[in-house]
Amino acid sequence: MVGDGIITILYLVLVVFPCWLIFKKMGLQGWESLVPGYNLFKLFEKFFGNGWKFLLLMIPIYNIYLAIKFLLTFGKSFHKSTLFIVGLLFMPYIFLPLIAYSDDKYLDGSAAVATEDFVTKLFSLTHTEKTVFCQECGAKLSADAVFCDECGAKVE
């Protein structure tokens, strides 16, 4: 009986509360993190511009690629290193609370929308000019920008 209560408290502290706080940091409603499926829809909508892309996780092999791309985008949106993102992949119960309970600010995930993958290209019917975003702050850049107007970072 006591063990069940401890497990419940650990689950709340290591999973539920961090997800709620991360959603709040991202400008979403905290309760949206609690609804299975809908939480993925909202995250994919935030990072890739189309929430229905989360259904691509059901495609074998491609789901591994998409999950890694999602974690990279998620980690970069909180200014995390690639090593931290690897930790997030293998030990989410440690690294999600580190993001949630820290003072890390959410960087708009619109930079991820600008990077196309082959599925986006496949489903794209019209060719549109690629929008460029600053890798440091996520601000929209002009096509010929050398430095970001917002943070002053050099555009690569």
Buried (B, 14 or more C-beta within 10 A) or exposed (E): EEEEEEEEEEEEEBBBBBBBBBBBBBEBEBEBBEEEEBBBBBBBBBBBBBBEBBEBBEEEEBEEBBEEBBBBBBBBBBEBEEEBBBBBBEEBEEBBBBBBEEEBEBBBBBBBBBEEBEBBEEEEEEEEEEEBBBBBBBBBBEEEBEEBEEEEBEBE
